[in-house]
Amino acid sequence: MKKKRYLTAALFIPILVSLTINSCKKDHEGEYEYFVSKDHTFSFSKSAIDGIISGLENYYPDLNGLKSYINSGIDVYKVIYNTTVDGEKIKVSGLVCTPDADGDYPVLSFQHGTITDNSTAPSENPVELNNQLVELIASMGFIIVIPDYPGFGESAQIPHPYLIKEPTVQSVVDMLRAVKETSSHSEFEGKKIKDEFYLFGYSQGGWATLATHKALELDYPGEFNLAGSFCGAGPYNIYDLFVQMLSLSEYPMPSYIGYIINAYSFYDQFTNSLPELLKEPYASNLHNYYNGTFSLGEINGQLTTTLSDLFTPEFLSGYASSPAYSTVREAMTNNSITAWNTSVPLFLGHGDADTDVSVTATELMYERMIDAGTSPNICTKTIYPGLDHGGAIVPCIRDGLLFLLDLRDN
């Protein structure tokens, strides 16, 4: 969930020199069911990408070897499309990144980690470093899809349904549909969409990726040819995660807790009022903290890491078993991901020193997938010794990407 700190400013030099900014919006509402419009935002040349990756390899030796997969420059577009949230059809947004060379390409959908500030959403700030690192993967022969998620970008007027499964999965599926339906109309000139889809995500994005993997396989059979997924450090079982959080006296990222409660309250995932769960002034101010203008760090500063000061004593003592909080428990359970017997390659990764999302989330998810009948040759995992939530990001990106590249190429 926590975003990796920015790299040194020096890495931006080749980016800024070689960046080509363009804006040409074309609205297609009415021509498609899902796709609404695209807006070409910028391009990178292959030589610029080579320079960026070389700089990253110097900073992160773990990334050595990825440069050999770069085959082209890229074009980056903001895309607006239709989806459904809470029964209402709305317009949402995201980024689509294509190689600048003509061809038929598989689709890789990247589900980003936790953000609270709309200005850092992929389509709002595509030149932000963390977003750029994903965009550059298009140079390796993928059409990259990066949903903003509802509540960001084009739909910033609504609260983000944080860790609520249905609207999250729907927004990813509908963006894949939007891109897929443009292929026969040459919206991305010279690029055709292969019926070959990959999923990739870390933290909240790892949870969203696993939930979407399950949905594509079980709920949308035949619509998408899902070829493989990588999920990093996701809170797959939200009920388990919440129990672990509440067992602590201190939790370093109270902004995650508040985010869940704010979203679940707004979208009627439980029936309890905020004052039944949170002490003042947090109950009265919670919605204001998550209005899309504050970062996770800023929200942490408004909350408290001492859980007995954040939650009411009744909630702390009764969450696990009191009938008064049964709908809270049901909400956490309903938005968790239950194991199933998958036949699509799945790779799970996690740092064992993670204090934001405990490594037990991945350990238990893996065990439950195997117990549900999934072959250990299909579902694999890597635990990274000594790495916390931020420290495991780069190894997970490297290994997850190499895993998906191997599936594509072999």
DOBA-268834 format. One line per field, with one value per residue: residue number from 0; x, y, z of N, C-alpha, C in turn. Coordinates in steps of 0.001 Angstrom, whole numbers, plus 500000, padded with zeros to 6 digits. Layout:
BEGIN
pos <- NUM:...
n.xx <- X:...
n.yy <- Y:...
n.zz <- Z:...
ca.xx <- X:...
ca.yy <- Y:...
ca.zz <- Z:...
c.xx <- X:...
c.yy <- Y:...
c.zz <- Z:...
This chain:
BEGIN
pos <- 0:1:2:3:4:5:6:7:8:9:10:11:12:13:14:15:16:17:18:19:20:21:22:23:24:25:26:27:28:29:30:31:32:33:34:35:36:37:38:39:40:41:42:43:44:45:46:47:48:49:50:51:52:53:54:55:56:57:58:59:60:61:62:63:64:65:66:67:68:69:70:71:72:73:74:75:76:77:78:79:80:81:82:83:84:85:86:87:88:89:90:91:92:93:94:95:96:97:98:99:100:101:102:103:104:105:106:107:108:109:110:111:112:113:114:115:116:117:118:119:120:121:122:123:124:125:126:127:128:129:130:131:132:133:134:135:136:137:138:139:140:141:142:143:144:145:146:147:148:149:150:151:152:153:154:155:156:157:158:159:160:161:162:163:164:165:166:167:168:169:170:171:172:173:174:175:176:177:178:179:180:181:182:183:184:185:186:187:188:189:190:191:192:193:194:195:196:197:198:199:200:201:202:203:204:205:206:207:208:209:210:211:212:213:214:215:216:217:218:219:220:221:222:223:224:225:226:227:228:229:230:231:232:233:234:235:236:237:238:239:240:241:242:243:244:245:246:247:248:249:250:251:252:253:254:255:256:257:258:259:260:261:262:263:264:265:266:267:268:269:270:271:272:273:274:275:276:277:278:279:280:281:282:283:284:285:286:287:288:289:290:291:292:293:294:295:296:297:298:299:300:301:302:303:304:305:306:307:308:309:310:311:312:313:314:315:316:317:318:319:320:321:322:323:324:325:326:327:328:329:330:331:332:333:334:335:336:337:338:339:340:341:342:343:344:345:346:347:348:349:350:351:352:353:354:355:356:357:358:359:360:361:362:363:364:365:366:367:368:369:370:371:372:373:374:375:376:377:378:379:380:381:382:383:384:385:386:387:388:389:390:391:392:393:394:395:396:397:398:399:400:401:402:403:404:405:406:407:408:409
n.xx <- 500824:501889:503535:506518:509425:510396:512726:516076:516387:517928:517302:515202:516142:516775:514163:512706:514013:513478:510777:507745:505092:501668:498342:495372:492247:489621:486301:484201:481747:478813:479472:480626:480246:481667:484152:484925:486541:489818:492975:495881:498772:501618:504850:507529:510747:512578:515316:515313:513980:515796:517849:516613:516058:518673:519632:517959:518787:521317:520669:518993:520180:518865:517193:518622:518942:516405:516485:517083:514700:513451:511960:510926:509761:507218:503711:501505:498279:495445:492499:488993:486217:483236:481759:480310:479230:478044:475544:475128:475740:478786:481384:484740:488360:491690:495027:496301:498923:500930:503144:505268:505512:503962:501766:500564:499490:499675:497695:498505:497351:497776:497310:497211:498784:497785:496484:495597:495451:494175:495735:497859:496926:497012:496062:495864:498399:500497:503238:504395:506782:506396:504206:505300:507188:505664:504381:506496:506806:505353:507104:508223:506645:503915:500474:499734:497530:496196:494129:492556:490893:487594:486680:488934:490731:488734:486451:486642:484869:483442:483667:486474:486006:487477:489145:486792:485230:483464:482989:485651:486726:484918:485575:488125:487651:485875:487524:489332:487513:486844:489246:489591:487361:488021:489829:489073:488386:490563:491456:493846:496176:497501:497940:496937:494796:495713:494067:494895:495670:497148:497695:498717:499897:500469:500249:497367:496820:497704:495761:493513:494273:494300:491599:490450:491622:490382:487719:487769:488349:486268:483815:483638:483883:485394:485274:487656:490979:492793:496137:498027:499032:500519:500708:501420:502045:499371:496353:494697:492821:490684:489300:490942:493191:492208:491609:494204:495304:493756:494620:496916:498673:499728:499623:501325:500305:497691:496112:495352:493502:491518:490786:489563:487342:486062:485350:483761:481729:480574:479690:477811:478542:478504:476264:476695:477152:479656:480465:480017:482175:484567:486465:485987:488089:487863:485738:483897:485390:486308:485424:486277:489032:489493:489043:490277:492355:494433:497512:498595:500470:499858:497279:497817:499013:496820:495347:495743:498311:497901:495790:493843:493179:492053:489861:486596:486148:484193:483997:486587:486619:484456:484487:485229:483239:480799:477295:476583:478375:478205:477661:479891:481875:480864:481115:483904:484518:483051:484385:486818:489071:488310:489804:490339:490289:492507:493381:495069:498279:499750:501447:502673:504004:505937:507337:509030:509321:507312:505335:503059:501223:500824:503041:501789:499416:499948:501164:499043:497144:498363:498575:495859:494983:496326:495194:492626:492799:494454:497261:500647:502410:501104:500278:502548:504953:507009:508890:510404:513244:513755:512710:510605:507327:507685:510304:510144:509023:510515:511978:509689:508412:510379:510612:507950:507396:509281:508285:505789:506676:508039:505910:504578:506442:507088
n.yy <- 498806:501305:503831:503579:505465:508399:508290:509559:512965:513153:511129:512079:513669:512524:511892:514308:515622:514060:513863:513956:515961:515782:516549:515421:515048:512817:512160:509370:508589:506734:505314:503074:500529:500611:502075:505524:507875:508955:510424:511543:511785:511819:510787:508376:507881:504994:505178:506997:505510:503409:504856:505659:503194:502254:504110:503465:500859:501325:502517:500665:497706:495272:495370:494763:493340:493661:495495:494260:493445:495568:496901:498999:502451:504266:505178:507152:507304:508990:507465:507456:505740:503693:502470:500706:501733:501034:500464:502513:503902:505246:507502:506678:506604:506032:504960:504075:502472:502106:500221:501996:500869:499208:496366:493189:492851:491513:492218:493872:494450:496765:497109:499661:500614:501765:504997:508292:510897:512662:513909:512274:510157:507787:508775:511458:512312:511321:511523:511210:509492:506809:506017:506251:504191:501917:502483:502318:499621:498971:499200:496747:495130:494962:495999:498280:498645:500814:501207:503999:503551:503831:506976:508415:510520:510890:510348:511632:512938:511264:509266:507104:503640:502000:498958:497581:495034:494546:497057:497636:495416:495490:497913:497384:495206:496429:498350:496743:495677:498027:498674:496375:496432:498473:497530:496509:498832:500359:502355:502778:503356:501026:499161:496095:494212:491365:488324:487845:488116:489667:490148:492395:493566:495414:495477:497233:496990:494375:492902:493747:492695:489900:489504:490245:488384:486021:486662:486988:484408:482830:484244:485488:483621:482717:485298:486660:485728:484819:484792:484824:485960:488299:488911:491107:491425:491813:492669:490188:488773:490596:490593:488983:490662:492937:491940:491335:493926:495149:493795:494931:497402:499676:500945:501511:502760:504313:505535:503643:502088:503996:504574:502227:502099:504530:504209:501867:502736:504871:503538:501837:499313:498323:498629:500141:503297:505869:507054:504882:503318:504823:507108:510562:513283:511909:510436:512395:513815:512105:511672:514030:513759:512025:513242:513416:515207:514976:513372:509988:510175:512698:512224:510269:511947:513318:511417:508849:506693:505107:502686:502424:505007:505705:504009:503259:501942:499982:498984:497939:495884:494371:493786:491276:489423:490479:490897:493471:494417:492868:493356:494748:492801:491082:492689:492928:490257:489716:491241:490130:487772:484620:481391:479409:476842:477466:477444:479004:480404:481749:483986:484806:487329:488680:490694:489611:491240:493034:495465:496810:495360:492278:489527:487146:487308:486643:484141:482620:482877:481532:478918:478327:478406:476185:474197:474355:473009:473932:473465:473292:473848:475662:477790:479778:481056:483675:484656:487474:487844:489955:492288:495127:496650:498730:498138:495719:496256:496762:494251:492636:493784:493280:490381:489632:490766:489433:486864:487085:487825:485516:483691:484787:484502:481847
n.zz <- 500000:500855:499056:497132:497936:496094:493364:492799:491699:489455:487716:486318:484296:481617:481065:480964:478904:476673:476473:474778:474557:473970:473073:472184:472076:471531:471315:471673:472536:472454:470196:471188:473740:476139:475882:475814:475277:474156:474953:473784:475611:476017:474646:474621:473298:472071:472637:474740:476694:477015:478242:480628:481876:482173:484040:486183:486685:487701:490096:491249:491385:491291:489135:486900:483697:482664:480627:478234:477189:476020:473193:471720:471428:473296:473443:475337:476661:478009:478949:478895:480165:480491:483477:486302:489455:492573:491514:489714:486519:485566:484415:484220:484507:483175:482253:479055:477557:474763:472605:470279:467866:465127:465461:466825:470075:473424:476396:479382:482504:485012:488398:490627:493784:497112:497102:498148:497420:494806:492893:492386:490963:488249:485631:486168:486751:484845:484430:486859:488816:489790:488281:485707:485661:485323:482914:481109:480652:478458:476352:476172:474707:475345:475572:477874:480540:482889:485341:486954:489099:490514:491908:491488:489141:486326:487782:490224:491816:493445:496470:496833:496504:498552:498853:498369:496862:494575:492960:492415:490969:488838:487612:486627:484885:483076:481949:480580:478771:477403:476101:474597:472848:471153:469366:466824:465594:465204:467025:468371:466412:464149:466102:467357:469482:471135:472087:474859:478100:480915:484428:487035:490105:493178:496715:497653:494982:494556:495915:494375:491927:492403:493037:490594:488880:489809:489199:486365:485623:486719:486603:484149:481975:478939:477919:478316:477699:480075:480928:482951:486266:488542:491977:494520:497952:498947:500799:501172:502692:504259:506632:508305:508300:509599:512135:512978:512991:515022:517198:517957:519890:518808:515495:512513:510217:510318:508445:506563:507977:508551:505932:504995:506756:506171:503438:503560:505181:503677:501375:502385:503397:505925:508769:511017:512673:512289:514823:516493:516089:515992:517998:518916:517791:515437:514297:513448:511582:509638:506919:505736:505736:503670:501150:498751:498546:500319:501224:502042:504135:505202:506134:508041:509899:510869:512141:514667:515844:517991:518853:520825:521275:518925:518287:519658:522982:523166:520564:520169:522064:521269:518544:517420:518160:519110:518592:517915:516105:513886:511156:510382:510540:508597:506318:506066:505603:503249:501369:501267:499692:498768:498567:495598:493066:490825:487370:486031:485686:488611:490629:493760:495864:498637:501243:504178:506365:506475:507877:507295:505690:506779:506222:506570:505211:502551:502916:504039:501988:499893:501002:501285:498624:497578:499189:498196:495872:493855:491790:492955:490970:489471:491145:492730:495120:496482:499200:500520:502303:505115:504005:503992:503479:501587:500769:499421:496990:494551:494085:493795:491552:489627:489675:489297:486793:485168:485456:484118:481566:480872:480742:478563:476484:476244
ca.xx <- 500000:502700:504249:507964:509910:510822:514133:516766:515922:518749:516662:514206:516763:516463:512720:512240:514605:512947:509327:506960:503749:500670:496992:494405:491150:488577:485209:483508:480576:477733:479988:481050:479540:482516:485114:484348:487473:491240:493703:497315:499400:503032:505552:508936:511487:513291:516597:515032:513662:517068:518562:515907:516272:520075:519714:517290:519623:522396:520083:518420:520813:517915:516490:519499:518413:515136:516732:517139:513336:512935:511960:510328:509276:505834:502743:500681:496971:494397:491280:487768:485345:482052:481673:479184:479563:476865:474352:475039:476713:479599:482597:485984:489508:492934:496016:496639:500264:501157:504405:505114:505645:502748:501808:499537:500090:498863:497361:498886:496649:498456:496443:498138:498632:496934:496684:494451:495520:493803:496772:498823:496278:497730:495681:496048:499827:501178:504690:504873:507762:505847:503375:506164:507853:504729:504150:507630:506697:504805:508219:508600:505732:502573:499607:499593:496289:496348:492908:492650:489875:486563:487067:490102:490678:487453:485384:487137:483777:482882:484685:487066:485533:488726:489049:485450:485564:482650:483303:487053:486840:484137:486300:489221:487064:485305:488610:489781:486492:486956:490408:489347:486389:488593:490814:488558:488140:491871:491609:495281:496509:498561:498045:495830:494756:495650:493224:495893:495615:497947:497364:499910:499595:501155:499532:495966:496814:497810:494405:492655:494689:493821:490137:490130:492017:489308:486507:487929:488349:485019:482606:483648:484527:485305:485380:489064:491946:493745:497321:498828:498938:501406:500098:502394:501760:497987:495548:493718:491741:490558:488883:492158:494039:491628:491813:495610:495480:493119:495333:498095:498447:500114:499679:502057:499606:496255:495390:494738:492320:490506:490357:488599:486117:485408:484733:482713:480612:479918:479041:476847:479006:478018:475166:477097:477550:481068:480713:480015:483465:485706:486364:486130:487407:488068:484457:483283:486249:486878:485130:487089:490403:489559:488351:491078:493372:495485:498305:498551:501243:499108:496159:498415:499232:495527:494844:496664:498787:497467:494458:492880:492759:491341:488597:485849:486442:483169:484352:487801:486322:483355:484570:485371:482123:479555:476279:476489:479301:478140:477729:481288:482570:480371:481696:485302:484523:482528:485357:488016:489144:488381:490628:489664:491201:492787:494183:495862:499479:499600:502669:502479:505250:505736:508473:508670:509408:506237:504485:501829:500391:501622:503375:500850:498360:500369:501379:497741:496487:499005:498154:494438:494867:496748:494163:491430:493031:495379:498562:501789:503066:500319:500375:503856:505165:508352:508940:511672:513720:514233:512167:509311:506345:508326:511527:509862:508383:511366:512110:508416:508225:511317:510273:506621:507478:509979:507331:504809:507394:508309:504645:504273:507430:507363
ca.yy <- 500000:502508:504026:503651:506839:508799:508141:510838:513861:512973:510201:512778:514438:511987:511893:515627:515981:513282:513773:514656:516166:515969:516432:515389:514270:512461:511543:508356:508130:506325:504349:501894:500287:500958:503112:506853:508772:508843:511686:511241:512706:511981:509649:508166:507148:503821:505597:507595:504426:502743:505679:505617:501883:502196:504851:502697:499702:501813:502808:499401:496596:494166:495494:494377:492303:494044:496328:493428:493220:496798:496777:500147:503543:504079:506269:507086:507923:508953:506876:507525:504619:503513:501344:500807:501793:501112:500413:503674:503984:506459:507553:506594:506838:505318:505122:503001:502711:501186:500365:502892:500060:498476:494945:492578:492826:491132:493301:493714:495426:497023:497674:500406:500533:502734:506444:509061:512215:512515:514435:511212:509106:507597:509659:512843:512622:510204:511664:510863:508435:505472:505718:506076:502890:500944:502845:501892:498191:498861:499060:495335:494392:494846:497153:498422:499264:501210:501872:504915:503099:504831:507916:509162:510920:511361:510135:512124:513542:510274:508633:505869:502448:501342:497551:497042:494143:494615:498161:497576:494432:495955:498982:496762:494432:497329:498983:495727:495645:499253:498548:495259:496761:499441:496906:496388:500175:501015:503552:502902:503051:500063:498215:495172:493568:489910:487760:487341:489135:489458:491052:492697:494591:495345:496036:497265:496451:492920:492444:493972:491759:488553:489510:490277:487067:485082:487043:486679:482958:482184:485021:485931:482562:482886:486691:487040:484643:485207:483948:484774:487119:488464:489665:491387:492028:492258:492308:489323:488519:491861:490259:488595:491842:493828:491300:491541:495342:495478:493120:495736:498657:500726:500551:502638:503386:504412:505998:502471:501734:505013:504467:501124:502464:505605:503657:500915:503517:505625:502619:501012:497943:497937:499493:500935:504687:506093:507223:503585:502667:505710:508201:511921:513964:511148:510055:513545:514377:511063:511894:515150:513310:511254:514018:513413:516263:514694:512164:509037:510720:513797:511638:509684:513027:513728:510304:508451:505311:504390:502221:502677:506402:505835:503270:503224:500715:498981:498340:497146:494668:493607:493588:489882:488531:491129:491086:494887:494705:491740:493797:495115:491544:490593:493520:492526:488915:489768:491878:489301:486870:483220:480570:478563:476020:478168:476753:480051:480660:482801:484156:485673:487783:489474:490823:489033:492269:493984:495809:497420:494193:491161:488465:486034:487434:485853:482751:481965:482812:480438:477643:478106:478082:474792:473367:474380:472144:474509:472807:474151:474252:476785:478877:479793:482244:484028:485530:488197:488015:491240:493430:495621:496880:499516:497501:494563:496666:496560:492822:492095:494237:492523:488964:489517:491061:488323:485750:487300:487772:484105:483097:485293:484140:480397
ca.zz <- 500000:500924:497809:497225:497865:494758:493059:492732:490632:488261:486793:485515:483219:480292:480856:480569:477625:475556:476577:473771:475078:472923:473603:471085:472638:470577:472068:470884:473280:471562:469234:471927:474997:477284:475523:475590:474596:474461:474867:473737:476553:475693:474059:474904:472275:472586:473207:476044:477629:477312:479211:481908:482487:482600:485288:487230:487019:488560:491401:491720:490658:491132:487855:485797:482817:482042:479449:477024:476696:475406:471738:471032:472247:473741:473454:476545:476458:479024:478388:479691:479817:481332:484403:487230:490877:493445:490678:488834:485439:485652:483605:484974:483639:483385:481199:478131:477024:473655:471875:469134:466655:464774:465767:467662:471407:474581:477326:480780:483341:486278:489444:491478:495226:497796:497054:498646:496786:493402:492007:492083:490175:486984:484526:486583:486805:484185:484464:488201:488601:489993:487118:484544:485689:484758:481514:480287:480344:477103:475412:476147:473847:475917:475744:479319:480997:484295:485827:488100:490050:490824:492952:491045:487745:485802:488776:491516:492591:494368:497305:496327:497232:498931:499246:498133:495755:493359:492052:491995:489887:487693:486919:485879:483790:482072:481196:479625:477717:476615:475221:473676:471810:470210:468479:465458:465071:465029:467846:468585:465021:463922:467214:467526:470794:471181:473142:475806:479141:482114:485530:487823:491097:494462:497857:497233:493624:494626:496253:493207:490881:492717:492904:489167:488361:490133:488458:484942:485446:487125:486302:482748:481178:477497:477477:478340:477814:481108:480766:484165:487161:489686:493077:495557:499266:499024:501977:500517:503646:504985:507995:509031:508450:510601:513436:513330:513329:516298:518284:518254:520614:517870:514087:511921:509092:510610:507250:505931:508764:508295:504537:504935:507467:505432:502225:503911:505704:502604:500436:503125:503574:507255:509230:512180:512456:512597:516259:517171:515851:516197:518957:518402:516675:514199:513697:512773:510535:508783:505500:505253:505517:502418:500111:497529:498527:501292:501025:503152:505241:505814:506882:509239:510849:511425:512950:515723:515724:519193:518473:521908:521135:517652:518319:520914:523734:522849:519299:520365:522829:520693:517098:516999:518459:519522:517541:517555:515002:512946:509755:510111:510249:507303:505263:505902:505009:501880:500481:501233:498541:499161:497675:494612:492266:489581:486356:485375:486485:489617:491415:494917:496473:499858:502141:505482:507402:506171:509020:506782:505377:507285:505273:506737:504197:501390:503340:504175:500678:499154:501595:500992:497199:497408:499825:497340:494718:492881:491739:493300:489728:488943:492126:493379:495951:496935:500364:500449:503682:505594:503269:504441:502412:500538:500294:498558:495738:493369:493787:493312:490172:488783:489564:488709:485361:484514:485449:483053:480292:480581:480292:477219:475468:476214
c.xx <- 500869:503514:505742:508409:510433:512317:514772:516305:516714:518105:515641:514816:516485:514979:512263:512775:513878:511435:508660:505543:502801:499310:496013:493274:490075:487518:484429:482271:479424:478171:480327:480185:480345:483454:484398:485304:488906:491897:495186:498060:500888:503589:506965:509562:512176:514605:516404:514751:514915:517837:517932:516170:517715:520264:519089:518121:520799:521896:519556:519041:519887:517212:517359:518884:517131:515343:516707:515760:512763:513076:511488:510188:507835:505017:501820:499411:496183:493130:490148:486842:484202:482214:480475:479698:478276:475574:474198:476126:477459:480764:483804:487140:490686:493883:496089:497967:500550:502586:504201:505325:504343:502892:500597:500144:499127:498666:497838:498207:497359:497493:497343:497820:497849:497400:495432:494351:495243:494892:497828:498198:496960:497357:495825:497515:500630:502692:505253:505671:507182:504948:504227:506797:506966:504512:505251:507575:506090:505907:508685:507598:504382:501785:499278:498314:496449:495074:493220:491933:488825:487004:488294:489939:489321:486331:485785:486046:483133:483991:485201:486562:486699:488476:487604:485514:484787:482993:484748:487215:486105:484891:487477:488681:486545:486382:489206:488795:486617:488113:490174:488409:486905:489455:490343:488292:489424:491990:493085:495946:497705:498722:496773:495948:494702:494677:494125:496084:496429:497550:498569:499530:500302:500319:498029:495842:496988:496469:493481:492987:494164:492307:489725:490497:490890:488057:486619:487822:486971:483766:482516:484301:484314:485443:486830:489917:493032:494916:498183:498724:500059:500717:501140:501772:500345:497307:494391:492542:491627:490116:490103:493035:493519:491786:493249:495868:494960:493777:496569:497717:498761:500113:500244:501326:498106:495442:494760:493445:491187:489937:489301:487276:485356:484675:483572:481491:479856:479126:478181:477256:478655:476995:475552:477431:479025:481315:480636:481367:484637:485417:486397:487562:487405:486753:483861:484076:486689:486647:485990:488527:490558:488786:489171:492159:494542:496212:498124:499297:500519:497935:496671:498615:497959:494931:495839:497071:498394:496015:493425:492418:491940:489948:487906:486184:485436:483509:485585:487504:485290:483451:484505:484107:480798:478576:476171:477356:479299:478246:479126:482076:482151:480981:483142:485398:484094:483520:486724:487945:489290:489154:489757:490716:491429:493625:495088:497068:499363:500844:502394:503834:504987:507055:508120:508812:508340:505384:503195:500796:501220:501843:502443:499697:498687:500572:500050:497028:497059:498542:496706:494215:495254:495704:492893:491614:493974:496718:499663:502637:502361:500421:501707:503980:506646:508217:510336:512170:514180:513648:510794:508430:506944:509527:511304:509304:509247:511609:510821:508146:509120:510850:508897:506640:508186:509089:506342:505466:507688:507047:504323:505170:507661:506073
c.yy <- 501260:502638:504112:505101:507139:508543:509524:511647:513669:512060:510893:513483:513840:511962:513239:516026:515318:513189:514581:514759:516431:515826:516530:514478:514045:511663:510602:507840:507870:505310:503022:501731:500788:502127:504429:507745:508438:510196:511349:512260:512899:510692:509583:507459:505946:504231:506247:506518:503655:503521:505641:504296:501730:502938:504105:501494:500115:502044:501543:498244:495400:494203:495112:493232:492686:494816:495521:493184:494447:496717:498024:501315:503288:505351:506064:507903:507913:508454:507049:506419:504524:502313:501580:500791:501955:501202:501556:503618:505307:506366:507541:506672:505962:505622:503873:503374:501661:501305:501323:502178:499317:497004:494490:492345:492279:492330:492928:494827:495538:497715:498348:500228:501702:504169:507104:510423:512064:512990:513397:510060:508989:508585:511132:513255:511496:510322:511478:509569:507040:505061:505464:504693:501799:501219:502302:500418:497981:498686:497619:494485:494098:496119:497217:499191:499565:501918:502839:504348:504212:505705:508731:509539:511467:511258:510622:512727:512552:509723:507346:504679:501537:499934:497053:496300:494427:495804:498166:496637:494923:497022:498441:496014:495356:498102:498005:495619:496865:499170:497471:495661:497808:498784:496853:497743:500993:502328:503832:502426:502111:499035:497389:494488:492059:489476:487050:488419:488704:490507:491198:493755:494345:496060:496069:496686:494949:492292:492581:493002:490361:488471:489503:488968:486054:485385:486693:485183:482348:482911:485472:484880:482805:484312:487163:485785:485088:484238:483879:486055:487096:489351:489857:492010:492559:491863:491408:488990:489731:491621:489877:489809:492749:493244:491508:492988:495643:494779:493907:496937:499850:500150:501729:503378:503472:504922:504839:502092:502722:504935:503382:501548:503555:505065:502737:501626:504206:504708:501564:499546:497420:498967:500379:502368:504845:506315:505917:502891:503528:506742:509539:512418:513172:510783:511205:514020:513370:511338:513022:514735:512659:511950:514157:514460:515992:513397:511220:509582:511840:513266:510945:510744:513526:512661:510013:507003:504473:503973:502440:504131:506622:505219:503408:501936:499612:498243:497458:495837:493786:493278:492115:489059:489212:491242:492538:495237:493595:492198:494294:493863:490994:491379:493135:491164:488960:490363:491217:488356:485447:482432:479753:477781:476709:477298:477730:480377:481911:482818:485176:486055:488679:489556:490355:490023:493344:494223:496498:496354:492972:490102:487266:486112:486590:484393:482002:481845:481674:479082:477322:477790:476626:473852:473300:473573:472690:473795:473768:474510:475443:478001:478763:481056:482426:484988:486145:488510:489445:492464:493816:495942:497678:498820:496347:494969:496334:495080:492197:492515:493442:491089:488755:489752:489941:487085:485895:487281:486333:483389:483524:484670:482645:479577
c.zz <- 500000:499648:498072:497142:496466:494592:492985:491546:489356:487246:485918:484310:481855:480006:480314:479205:476474:475550:475477:474275:473923:473568:472457:471503:471594:471319:471170:471596:472311:470534:469897:473176:476188:476985:475224:474806:474962:474224:474909:474582:476298:475105:474628:473710:472910:473241:474577:477085:478000:478374:480585:482620:482949:483919:486446:487654:487899:489982:492062:490933:490451:489783:486663:485002:482120:480741:478158:476425:475979:473891:471009:471984:472642:473525:474647:476323:477762:478340:479390:479220:480813:482252:485316:488662:491662:492635:489704:487767:485546:484672:484531:483985:484011:482247:480340:477492:475958:473158:470705:467802:466398:465145:466545:469041:472454:475497:478723:481570:484684:487237:490498:492958:495795:497576:497631:497976:495293:492448:491661:491309:488814:485892:484876:486529:486159:484185:485872:488102:488736:488836:485884:484505:485114:483274:480607:479917:478964:476068:475277:475386:474453:475625:477230:479635:482487:484745:486969:489315:490218:491999:492619:489580:487368:486823:490166:492389:493558:495256:496664:497144:497611:499463:499269:496807:494476:492464:491579:490816:488647:486908:486122:484670:482692:481317:480192:478468:476799:475633:474174:472545:470824:469145:467035:464815:464930:465798:468139:467298:464918:465016:467307:468887:470618:472275:474141:476865:480360:483153:486447:488849:492407:495518:497563:495828:493577:494956:495051:492083:491162:492583:491438:488494:488592:489326:486980:484692:485697:486653:484854:481855:479691:477021:477401:478463:478788:481085:482014:484962:488185:490715:494174:496792:499412:500327:501555:501422:504563:506423:508838:509313:509556:512003:513903:513741:514732:517483:518723:519115:519723:516454:513303:510812:509372:509423:506494:506643:508488:506894:504377:505562:506717:504208:502565:504482:504574:501685:501134:503188:504965:507724:510407:511775:512817:514089:517056:517058:516291:517276:518221:518665:515374:513522:512894:511562:509485:507301:504930:504971:504139:501297:498834:497467:499463:500951:502208:504366:505961:506624:508138:510315:511509:512336:514072:515519:516939:519013:519569:521919:519872:517723:519672:521659:523429:521558:519465:521085:522139:519226:516709:517195:518787:518356:517079:516353:513955:511496:509392:509755:508890:506148:504998:505216:503549:500891:500520:500038:499055:498112:496735:493846:490926:488649:485612:486252:487351:490496:492509:495496:497666:500622:503537:506637:507218:507414:508590:506464:505748:506216:505420:505739:502976:501761:503413:502837:499860:499686:501238:499516:496949:498014:498983:496061:493672:492945:492172:492088:489086:489854:492862:494221:496230:498106:500407:501859:503963:504928:503798:503235:501254:499936:499343:497201:494536:493089:493266:491868:489234:488582:488950:487220:484612:484428:484299:481678:479893:480111:478863:476157:475345:476215
